[in-house]
Amino acid sequence: MARKTFLYEEHVRLDGKLVDFQGWVLPVQYSSILAEHNQCRTQACLFDTGHMGQIMISGPNAADDLSSLLTQNAHALPVGRSKYGLLLNDQCGVLDDSILMRLGQDDFLLVVNAGPLVTDVMWMLKHASSDTVLTDQTSCWGKLDLQGPASFDVLSALVDVDIARLGYFCVTYGKICGLRCIISRTGYTGELGYEIFIPAQNLTEVFRSILADDRVLPAGLGARDLLRLEMCYGLYGEDITAENNPYEADLDYFVKLDHEFVGSKRLAELANNSPARKLIAFKSTSRRKPPRGGEIWHDGRFVGQVTSGAYSPSLGLSIGMGYIPTKLAEVGTELVIRGPRVELNVTVAKKPLYTEGSCRKKINKQ
């Protein structure tokens, strides 16, 4: 049976169209996917991301354990900063992607995906030191993502911390609506935004308080998927799986072999050789949606499959991602996407596809 987030009743009250996503009941949309997408690109949207895993890790050996388990080097991460990275198996297949946040000298928050959450926790417990405490707080804390160019103005009126000082991928403790929380300047949309972690009992009050601002609309999975695809952010379970290593998934930027971790030996063996295939972005002049799982052809030969595809409202054309041989991954390479009742001519494109996002915007206080 699919799990419900703490905001399930709010989604029902707001007439959200509910679907099963990775074992969780979540809204795919409220008004329309297009309206919510446009609102996030121009003003602000609020997403319930309570399905995302929240793992608290603490103890004197927490940094040692995390550094040995993740591609992120926890020792090199300053307090108040976050870093994107991966959990790998021994053969460097991607078990999950994650964001590691350092909340204190010996205190960390690891945010992971909903699907692999249980196996992530079991895997970490298996490898962690006996005096490192791992707590899955997903069952008692919720998470909200406030995203969009207006998100700073909206949030600054509700919190007790100066979020103008909160740089990209920074994190802090604070209060929102007088209630304790964790605030990080991160997100999955390419826009200026914040992820807010809140005890479950306070979640509905905060959710309603943020939505009381006329600049904010509730948004669902549909808009979130469009926004992240325009930015070429991979979706775990679709664009990134345990069958892919970081070099194939075009994530080598986030893998630094400056410390030993599970999978690092195999990664070092692969580092000096180009992967056989690579996750590329593509675009078409057509408005027809490339089918997920569609075949990718080049010069009359089948060469790969589409992992994500959509019509991009920001660009006014169809876009997608998929794996093809590395020798064909050069920008400008012409490909053909084939699926049920569709055939699209596409070209390999530079990432990200959408380049006008405000996520790195410098905040200037009035």
C-alpha positions, 0 to 999 in steps of 0.5 A: 500500500502506498504511503501518504505524506503528512500533507495528504489531507491538504492535497485532497482539500486543494483538489490535487490529482493524486498518483502513486510515485515510488510508493507514495501518494502525491499530487501530480498537479492541482490546476494544471502542469503548465500553469504550475511550471510557469508559476515556478519559472516566474514567481514561486511554487510550493512542492510537498517533498515529504516522500524524500528520505531524511537520514540524520547521522551523528557521532564522533565518527560520523564524518569518517563513516560518511566519507567512506560511504559517499562520493562526498568528502564529509571531512571537507564539507564546512558546517552550514554547507551542502554537497550533491553526491552519490552512493555507489556499490563496489562496482561503482553502480549508482545506488542513489543520488543524495545531498549531504548537509553538515549541520554541526561538527558531528551532525549531518543530514543526508537527503535521499530518494524515496524508492531506495530509502529503506535499502539506503538506510540498511546499507549505511547501517551495515557499514557505519561504526558502532558509535555512529547514530543513524536516524531515519526521520522521514516518519516524523519530519516533513519537507517542503520545497519553495522554488521560484524567483520570488521565493526569497521575498516570500520566505524571508517574511516568515523566518527568523534567520537572515536568508540573504546570507544563505548562499547556494547549497548552504544550510542553517537551523532556524524558525519558520512561523515561529516553529523550528526547522532546517532551511537549505538553499537547494532545489530541483528546478533550476530556480532560486529556492529553498528546502524546508525540513519541519517536524510533522506536527507543524507541517500543515501550519507552515504549508498554509502560511506559505500558500497564503502569499499570492505569489505562491501556487501549490505544484505537483510532480508534473511541473517538478518533472518538467522543471528538472528535465529542462535543467538536465537533472537526472531522475533516480530510477529513470536516468540514473540506476545501479546499472550506470556508473557516474561517468556514464551518467555524466556525473563525473564532476561530482566525483572527486577521488580525493578520499576512499569510499565504496566504489572508488577503487573501481572508479579509479580504474575507469577514470582514464578511459571514456565510458562506452555510453553516456547520458546525453540531452537532446532537443527537437524542433517538434512539439511532440513528446519523446516517449520514455523508453523510446528507441534512439537511432543513428544512421539506421542503427539502434544505439540507445533508449530515451530515459526522460522526455517531455515538451518543454514550455520554457523552450517551446520544443521537445526535449529529453535525455537518454544513453547512447555510445560516447562516440555519438555524444558530441553536441550537434549529432543528429539522432532519431527517436522512435516509439509507438506512433511517433518518430522524431528527429533530434540533435544532441544538445548542451546541458543544461537545456534551460539556461535562464534559471535563477538558482545561483542568483545573488540576493541583494537586500533592499 
